[in-house]
Amino acid sequence: QLQLIESGGGLVQAGGSLTLSCAASGSIFSIYPMGWYRQAPGKQRELVAVITSSGSTNYADSVKGRFTISRDNAKKMVFLQMNSLKPDDTAVYYCKISFSVIRASWGQGTQVTVSS
């Protein structure tokens, strides 16, 4: 049973940076796409960034140029480098691994709070 554990969240001032990490355990990791999603209070969970097994990436328009997703398959980890953070980036950030179109696993989430 694969588990995902996020870390690296916290409180940061606007304009600051944070790096989120997601560690996977228990299963094959490198062949699956990974993603970061976020959910702000009162809002739906939204895609932030995804990375395929080959390293191709895609970002939400709201974070393009500020966030960078990367993965280390040997360590079974995926990262989200977040720069120039804004108060609107405040949310719980979740890591997701997609086994298929209909099957995925999620981490428990890590809180990111950006103060103005």
N, C-alpha and C positions, 0 to 999 in steps of 0.2 A: 504494500500500500504506500503510494508516494505521498510524502508530506512536504508542504512548502512553509517555510518560516521566514517572515520579513523582519527586517531590522533597519535601524538608521533614522527613523523618524524623530521629530522633536519640534522645538520652538525656535524659529529663526526670524530675524527682522527682514522686512522687505528689501530686496536687492541681494540678499544673502544666498548661500548655497547649502545643499544637503545632498548626500548620496545614500540612496536606499539600496539594500541588499536583500536578495531572496535566495535562500539555500534550500535545495531539494535533496530528498533522501529516499532511498528504498526502491528506485526503479531506473530504467533507462531514461536518460535526460536529454541527450544531445540531439535526438532525432525529432523532437517536438518543438513547435513554436511556443514562445513565451511572451507574456504581456504584462504590462502594468496598467491597472485601472484605478480610478479614484471615485469616492463618493462623498460629496459635501452634505451637510445637514439639510434635509428637505429636498434633496435632489436625487436624480437617478444615478446609478453607477455609470461611469463613462470611460471609454478607452483613452489611455494616455499615450502609450507606445507599445509596439509589438516588434519582436525580432524572430526571424525564422531560424531553422536549424543551420542554414548556410550563412546567416548573419545579415540578411536583408532586413531593413528596418522601415517602420512607418510610424508617423506621429500625428496626434491631434493638432489641428491648426493652432490651437491656443498655446501649445508648448513648443512648436517648431522653432529651432534656433536657440532655445533655452535649455531643453532637456536632451539627454543622450542615453539611449538604452544600449546595453552591451551584455555579453554573456561569456562565461568561462566554462566550457563543457567539461573540462577535466575536473574542475572543482564543483560541478553541478550548481552553478550560481548564475544569477542574472542581476544586473545592476541598473539603477536609474540615477544618473547624475543630473541634478537639478540646479540650474544657475539662474540668476536674476529673478529670484522668487517674488511672487506677488501675493497680496492677501487673498486673491481669488484662487490661488493654488491650495488654500487650506482645505484639507479633506483627509479621510482615511484612505490610504493607498494600499491596494491589494495586488498581489502577484498571482498570475494565472498560468497554468500549463494546459495546452489544448491537445488532447489525445486524438480527437476527431472533431467533426462539425458539431456533434451532439454530446461529447463527453469531455469534461474538463475538471481540473481540481484547482481550488483556491487556497491561498494562505489566509491567516487570521486577520491580517491588516495591520498597518502601522500608521499612527496619527502624525500628520504634518500640519503645523500651525504657523502661519506667516503673519507677523504683526506689522501694522502700518506705522 
